[in-house]
Amino acid sequence: MKAYAIVQETVKDEAMFAEYRKHVMATLEPFGARFVVRGGTMTVVEGTWPHPRLVVIEFPSRQAAEDWYRSPAYQKVLPLRLKSADGNFVIVDGAG
């Protein structure tokens, strides 16, 4: 079953976040991941949305998503995201 990493974020330091962006794709490729949503225009039609940026990454399985997040390659670039943006990050199973 597919799984998704979903991130809501507010970028505080564009230069540092740009450095993160340069490296993150290479960390995803070994895990069969692909971006479904990567920023873009968003319209909130109900409720409130705390962050202006949304990212959805599809993985072939929950195990692949969790392995990617814990991988040495991603852990190496993760501090760039944590220092340059505030947000929420979840991994969720796909439907059926």
N, CA, C and O of each residue as an XYZ file, in Angstrom:
384
protein
N       0.837     -1.176      0.000
C       0.000      0.000      0.000
C       0.885      1.244      0.000
O       1.864      1.322      0.742
N       0.534      2.199     -0.830
C       1.297      3.447     -0.887
C       1.155      4.223      0.412
O       0.196      4.048      1.164
N       2.137      5.085      0.654
C       2.101      5.979      1.807
C       2.543      7.352      1.331
O       3.184      7.498      0.290
N       2.184      8.349      2.118
C       2.460      9.726      1.738
C       3.101     10.488      2.896
O       2.676     10.372      4.046
N       4.113     11.256      2.576
C       4.656     12.224      3.518
C       3.971     13.536      3.178
O       4.012     13.997      2.037
N       3.337     14.136      4.188
C       2.606     15.382      3.986
C       3.205     16.428      4.917
O       3.317     16.224      6.125
N       3.584     17.545      4.324
C       4.250     18.599      5.075
C       3.513     19.914      4.846
O       3.262     20.313      3.709
N       3.173     20.580      5.948
C       2.679     21.958      5.910
C       3.814     22.789      6.473
O       4.367     22.457      7.522
N       4.170     23.871      5.784
C       5.299     24.634      6.305
C       5.240     26.103      5.943
O       4.617     26.516      4.966
N       5.920     26.870      6.781
C       6.140     28.284      6.556
C       7.649     28.478      6.503
O       8.346     28.250      7.492
N       8.144     28.893      5.365
C       9.577     29.090      5.183
C       9.962     30.442      5.794
O       9.367     31.474      5.483
N      10.964     30.408      6.663
C      11.442     31.616      7.349
C      12.752     32.130      6.752
O      13.036     33.326      6.815
N      13.543     31.240      6.179
C      14.849     31.609      5.620
C      14.935     31.008      4.220
O      15.265     29.834      4.052
N      14.632     31.838      3.218
C      14.564     31.354      1.832
C      15.897     30.807      1.337
O      15.918     29.809      0.616
N      17.001     31.434      1.704
C      18.315     30.988      1.223
C      18.652     29.605      1.777
O      19.115     28.738      1.036
N      18.429     29.398      3.047
C      18.724     28.096      3.642
C      17.771     27.035      3.104
O      18.181     25.900      2.860
N      16.501     27.395      2.916
C      15.535     26.441      2.380
C      15.885     26.072      0.940
O      15.674     24.931      0.530
N      16.412     27.009      0.178
C      16.850     26.719     -1.189
C      17.982     25.697     -1.182
O      18.051     24.840     -2.062
N      18.852     25.783     -0.210
C      19.939     24.800     -0.073
C      19.355     23.415      0.217
O      19.822     22.419     -0.336
N      18.355     23.347      1.068
C      17.663     22.083      1.358
C      17.068     21.506      0.069
O      17.242     20.325     -0.232
N      16.362     22.359     -0.688
C      15.727     21.911     -1.936
C      16.739     21.297     -2.904
O      16.432     20.328     -3.598
N      17.939     21.862     -2.945
C      18.970     21.363     -3.867
C      19.330     19.907     -3.588
O      19.730     19.183     -4.500
N      19.192     19.482     -2.360
C      19.674     18.156     -1.969
C      18.577     17.117     -1.719
O      18.858     15.919     -1.748
N      17.360     17.541     -1.478
C      16.333     16.599     -1.023
C      15.955     15.569     -2.093
O      15.695     14.414     -1.756
N      15.918     15.951     -3.358
C      15.492     15.018     -4.405
C      16.392     13.785     -4.458
O      15.905     12.664     -4.607
N      17.687     13.989     -4.337
C      18.611     12.851     -4.376
C      18.379     11.890     -3.210
O      18.677     10.702     -3.325
N      17.850     12.391     -2.088
C      17.574     11.501     -0.951
C      16.322     10.669     -1.176
O      16.176      9.597     -0.590
N      15.419     11.153     -2.018
C      14.144     10.470     -2.267
C      14.256      9.354     -3.303
O      13.595      8.323     -3.177
N      15.073      9.550     -4.309
C      15.140      8.630     -5.449
C      15.372      7.175     -5.056
O      14.706      6.301     -5.611
N      16.284      6.864     -4.125
C      16.496      5.447     -3.778
C      15.288      4.767     -3.131
O      15.259      3.541     -3.015
N      14.292      5.552     -2.712
C      13.132      4.994     -2.018
C      11.884      4.972     -2.901
O      10.784      4.714     -2.412
N      12.047      5.239     -4.182
C      10.929      5.170     -5.125
C       9.890      6.247     -4.902
O       8.717      6.048     -5.218
N      10.299      7.392     -4.361
C       9.360      8.466     -4.037
C       9.199      9.431     -5.194
O      10.072      9.561     -6.051
N       8.052     10.109     -5.195
C       7.812     11.162     -6.182
C       6.953     12.254     -5.543
O       6.083     11.983     -4.715
N       7.220     13.484     -5.949
C       6.413     14.594     -5.463
C       5.056     14.564     -6.142
O       4.971     14.440     -7.364
N       3.999     14.676     -5.360
C       2.642     14.822     -5.876
C       2.281     16.305     -5.841
O       1.700     16.837     -6.788
N       2.628     16.957     -4.751
C       2.432     18.399     -4.578
C       3.737     18.948     -4.020
O       4.320     18.375     -3.099
N       4.186     20.053     -4.582
C       5.424     20.674     -4.089
C       5.247     22.185     -4.148
O       5.668     22.846     -5.098
N       4.611     22.712     -3.100
C       4.293     24.137     -3.097
C       3.096     24.386     -3.991
O       2.143     23.607     -3.984
N       3.133     25.428     -4.737
C       2.034     25.738     -5.650
C       0.956     26.572     -4.976
O       0.942     26.741     -3.756
N       0.064     27.082     -5.793
C      -1.022     27.918     -5.298
C      -2.033     27.058     -4.566
O      -2.428     25.993     -5.041
N      -2.444     27.534     -3.408
C      -3.388     26.788     -2.582
C      -4.546     27.723     -2.225
O      -4.335     28.898     -1.924
N      -5.756     27.195     -2.262
C      -6.940     27.934     -1.859
C      -7.580     27.199     -0.693
O      -7.983     26.045     -0.838
N      -7.677     27.836      0.438
C      -8.351     27.253      1.598
C      -9.841     27.546      1.436
O     -10.251     28.707      1.427
N     -10.651     26.489      1.308
C     -12.086     26.681      1.098
C     -12.905     26.423      2.363
O     -14.075     26.801      2.428
N     -12.307     25.790      3.358
C     -12.967     25.581      4.642
C     -11.932     25.617      5.747
O     -10.798     25.182      5.546
N     -12.299     26.122      6.896
C     -11.431     26.111      8.065
C     -10.240     27.036      7.924
O     -10.236     27.966      7.116
N      -9.233     26.757      8.727
C      -8.011     27.551      8.693
C      -6.854     26.638      8.354
O      -6.872     25.447      8.668
N      -5.860     27.197      7.720
C      -4.673     26.441      7.324
C      -3.474     27.204      7.861
O      -3.232     28.338      7.448
N      -2.723     26.607      8.770
C      -1.703     27.371      9.480
C      -0.446     27.729      8.676
O       0.302     28.616      9.085
N      -0.201     27.070      7.563
C       1.034     27.306      6.818
C       0.727     27.487      5.334
O      -0.156     26.812      4.805
N       1.438     28.382      4.655
C       1.136     28.668      3.248
C       1.713     27.679      2.239
O       1.393     27.761      1.053
N       2.548     26.753      2.680
C       3.187     25.815      1.748
C       2.782     24.389      2.103
O       2.766     24.013      3.275
N       2.453     23.595      1.076
C       2.071     22.198      1.252
C       2.907     21.329      0.324
O       3.094     21.651     -0.849
N       3.410     20.218      0.870
C       4.167     19.247      0.084
C       3.582     17.869      0.344
O       3.330     17.506      1.493
N       3.366     17.106     -0.710
C       2.909     15.719     -0.609
C       3.878     14.873     -1.427
O       4.087     15.115     -2.616
N       4.465     13.877     -0.767
C       5.413     12.980     -1.435
C       4.849     11.566     -1.357
O       4.515     11.086     -0.273
N       4.745     10.905     -2.494
C       4.217      9.539     -2.551
C       5.363      8.535     -2.492
O       6.379      8.687     -3.170
N       5.178      7.515     -1.672
C       6.131      6.410     -1.533
C       5.418      5.108     -1.870
O       4.198      5.023     -1.728
N       6.153      4.094     -2.311
C       5.514      2.816     -2.625
C       4.961      2.105     -1.386
O       4.102      1.232     -1.512
N       5.441      2.468     -0.196
C       4.967      1.820      1.039
C       5.305      2.706      2.237
O       6.119      3.624      2.138
N       4.669      2.416      3.359
C       4.988      3.109      4.610
C       6.446      2.843      4.994
O       7.153      3.740      5.452
N       6.878      1.601      4.801
C       8.257      1.257      5.149
C       9.250      2.103      4.363
O      10.247      2.574      4.912
N       8.973      2.294      3.075
C       9.860      3.127      2.251
C       9.874      4.569      2.753
O      10.929      5.202      2.800
N       8.707      5.087      3.127
C       8.632      6.461      3.640
C       9.420      6.615      4.937
O      10.182      7.567      5.104
N       9.229      5.675      5.842
C       9.930      5.751      7.124
C      11.429      5.515      6.952
O      12.243      6.149      7.623
N      11.789      4.601      6.054
C      13.211      4.356      5.791
C      13.874      5.601      5.197
O      15.005      5.937      5.548
N      13.162      6.279      4.298
C      13.705      7.520      3.730
C      13.935      8.547      4.827
O      15.015      9.132      4.918
N      12.912      8.772      5.670
C      13.036      9.803      6.694
C      14.221      9.527      7.623
O      14.912     10.453      8.047
N      14.446      8.273      7.930
C      15.526      7.896      8.849
C      16.870      7.680      8.146
O      17.882      7.454      8.810
N      16.891      7.746      6.825
C      18.121      7.454      6.085
C      19.218      8.469      6.415
O      18.930      9.634      6.686
N      20.473      8.022      6.392
C      21.581      8.946      6.631
C      21.587     10.127      5.650
O      21.915     11.250      6.033
N      21.230      9.876      4.406
C      21.226     10.951      3.407
C      20.217     12.034      3.771
O      20.528     13.223      3.689
N      19.003     11.632      4.174
C      18.009     12.642      4.532
C      18.335     13.297      5.869
O      18.162     14.506      6.024
N      18.794     12.527      6.814
C      19.148     13.096      8.113
C      20.246     14.154      7.975
O      20.333     15.075      8.788
N      21.069     14.019      6.957
C      22.139     14.993      6.719
C      21.580     16.349      6.279
O      22.113     17.388      6.668
N      20.502     16.353      5.465
C      19.933     17.620      4.980
C      18.766     18.117      5.820
O      18.400     19.289      5.733
N      18.180     17.252      6.625
C      17.022     17.620      7.444
C      17.256     18.871      8.297
O      16.348     19.698      8.390
N      18.410     19.053      8.917
C      18.605     20.266      9.723
C      18.402     21.561      8.932
O      18.003     22.576      9.504
N      18.668     21.535      7.641
C      18.426     22.723      6.824
C      16.938     23.078      6.804
O      16.575     24.250      6.908
N      16.085     22.068      6.672
C      14.635     22.327      6.675
C      14.172     22.758      8.050
O      13.387     23.699      8.173
N      14.644     22.088      9.080
C      14.204     22.397     10.442
C      14.624     23.807     10.871
O      13.913     24.458     11.636
N      15.763     24.274     10.388
C      16.235     25.621     10.743
C      15.588     26.707      9.882
O      15.485     27.856     10.312
N      15.154     26.353      8.675
C      14.664     27.370      7.752
C      13.142     27.444      7.655
O      12.613     28.356      7.020
N      12.429     26.500      8.275
C      10.974     26.488      8.154
C      10.333     25.941      9.425
O      10.930     25.145     10.151
N       9.105     26.388      9.677
C       8.273     25.830     10.747
C       7.153     25.063     10.087
O       6.695     25.435      9.006
N       6.703     23.989     10.728
C       5.589     23.283     10.125
C       5.232     21.988     10.806
O       5.643     21.707     11.932
N       4.452     21.208     10.085
C       3.987     19.901     10.516
C       4.381     18.883      9.463
O       4.384     19.185      8.270
N       4.713     17.672      9.907
C       5.156     16.605      8.995
C       4.526     15.303      9.459
O       4.702     14.902     10.609
N       3.795     14.639      8.573
C       3.199     13.344      8.907
C       3.468     12.363      7.787
O       3.696     12.752      6.642
N       3.438     11.087      8.130
C       3.433     10.005      7.152
C       2.109      9.296      7.328
O       1.738      8.928      8.443
N       1.393      9.102      6.228
C       0.052      8.527      6.297
C      -0.089      7.451      5.224
O       0.440      7.595      4.122
N      -0.804      6.373      5.548
C      -1.076      5.305      4.581
C      -2.064      5.790      3.542
O      -2.974      6.562      3.841
N      -1.871      5.321      2.303
C      -2.794      5.634      1.235
C      -4.065      4.798      1.355
O      -4.137      3.875      2.166
N      -5.056      5.128      0.549
C      -6.328      4.392      0.549
C      -6.150      3.098     -0.220
O      -5.556      3.067     -1.298
N      -6.681      2.026      0.363
C      -6.755      0.704     -0.203
C      -5.730      0.360     -1.145
O      -5.724     -0.752     -1.672
